[in-house]
Amino acid sequence: MFNAAPATILMTADTVGGVWTYALALTRALAPYGTQVALATMGAPLSESQWQEVAAISNLTVYESHYKLEWMDKPWDDVAEAGEWLLQLQDTVQPDLIHLNGMVHGQLAWGKPVLVVVHSCVLSWWQAVHGEPAPEAWSTYRTQVQQGLQAADLVVAPTTAMLQEAARLYGPFQQQAVIYNGCDASLFQPAELKELFVFSMGRIWDEAKNLKLLAEAAPKLPWPVYIAGNAHHPTTGATLTLPNVELLGQLTPEEAATWLNRASIYVMPARYEPFGLTVLEAALAGCALVVGDIESLREVWGEAACYVRPDDAEGLHATLQHLINNPEVRHQLADRARLRAERYTTASMAKTYRELQAASLRLQAASSQHEPGV
């Protein structure tokens, strides 16, 4: 009988953002199913701490490259070379299924079921950040991403909001589904007595994260504000600074978990955030959540967060001051967030992915049986 469950998956991931965290979490969660993951990395070399993470995952093999990602400056020669590398890697790994966390390589001649995850995209990012469609300079990106997504057997997004936006920009797709991201709650142990500070994490240069709004609100707050994240722009190399806050730099996952476990309030006033893994981590760590008032975050968090307009520093300050002044309200909000977060588990995420992967393999098997000469 045909075994519909993929024994080996070839997955891609970049090393410079939340996709890395997602890829490792999913790989760990697939281990009980006996699934082996060959992870092809792009964007930047793995750091020492990333290699340490990899070493602890028994069902993972990493194949490292330094090819540019599709959203980087003048990436297309690298993208083409990366495609050739990935096809060669497929010959070596012999996977049952291809799981792409970048979008343009969906159009390659894989010969296997292809699942592409839309974690984010430049065109939706640009619209959210700048309030207008992306300029003509992104036309090649638009075409390449559209071709990659339309060629895929299945397109997945982490929220309905992101999937609808992707379909509007690049659709129609052959098949599509929403799979919420997950996180392992055991990694977070909220301190019995939370410390009195405000915390955030993210790429400080990223206008979508909108952490500059937190810097604007910080001076009048009675609590200190800490932000963890890389202040170096990946393309220009420029270093951004934010006044009125203490920048902690890039933290290891263990260090980030420690800060989250200690923090009372977590802030992410995002203009654009298709899911928000760091917000989920903060909720599991027992933080009260203050996030941007955007469709995707309302979808994920419902009544378990406070929402602020991404352009309203005074509103952010007022919301934070209210939580600081009212410990009971703050604790109730944190409890609601942690309860809501329990629905977004890595086990649930992996189960849904596995079901969709199995369905894709069954369809491929049925299709091959009906081909001429089979």
C-alpha positions, 0 to 999 in steps of 0.5 A: 500500500502506498505510504502517503506520509513523507519520510524525507522533506527538502525544506528551504529557509533563510537565516535572518528572520523568523522563518529560521525559528519556524523551520526549526520548530516545525522540524522538531515537531515532525520528529515523532512522525519519523520525518527527516528534514534536509534544510537548505539555508540561504541569506547569510551564514549560520551563526555559532548559536544557530549551529548549536540549535541544529546540533540538538535536532536529530531529524535535521540535516543542514545544507548551507549556502550564502545566496541572496534572498528574493527580497534583497538588492539585485538578487536575481543572479543568486536566485537563479544559481540557488535554483540550480543548487536546490535541484542538485540537492534534490538529487542528493537528498531524494525527498518525497516532498518539497517545502519552500519558505521562499516563493520564487523557486516554486516554479522549478522542475521539481517532479515532486509535490511542492508546498510553498509558505507565504510568510510575508512578501514585499508587495504587501509589506510595501502597501502596509508600510508606505500606504501605496503599491510597490513601485515599478522597481519591484516588477521582476519580484512580482513576476517571479513570486507570482510564477513560483506561487502559481506553480506550487501544488499548495500555497500556505500562509500563517493567517487568513489575512496573509493568505487573502493578501497573497491571493489578491497579489499573486493568485489564483493558486492551485490549492491554498490553506491557512496553518497557524504557526506554533511554538513549544510552550515548554521553552517559556517559564514565566517568572513568579514575580514579573519585573517592571519593564517593557520589552520588545524584539525584532529587526530594528531597521524594519519599518514594519515592526515599527519599533520606533513608535515604542521609542517615541512613547518611552521617555514619559514611561516610568518603566525602562524599555528594552529592545532586542534585535539586530540594528544593522541593516542587512543590505546597506550595513547602516546601524540604526539607533533608537533614543530612550531605549536600551538596545540589547543586540541580537540574543540567542533563543535562550537569552530571549526566553529569559528576557520574556519570562522576566518582562511584564509587558511585550510591545509590537506596534507593527504596521505589518506582521503576517503572524508574529512569532515573537508575540506568541513567545511573549504570550507563552512567557506570561507577558501582557501584549500591546500590538499594532491594530492590524487585521492579522494580529486581531485574527491571531489574538482576538480579545487577548491583547491591547491594540494601538494604531501604528502611527499613534505614539500618544495612544501607545503611551496611554495604553502602556501607562494604563497597564503600568498603573493597573497591575490587576488589568495587566495580569488579567491581560497576560492570563488571557494571552497565555490561554489564547497562545495555548492553541498555537502549538508546534504539535498542532502545526505539524499535524496539519502540515503532515495531513496536507503533505500526505494529501499532496502525495496521494494526489501525485500517486493517483495522477501518476497511475493515470498517466499514459503507459502507467 
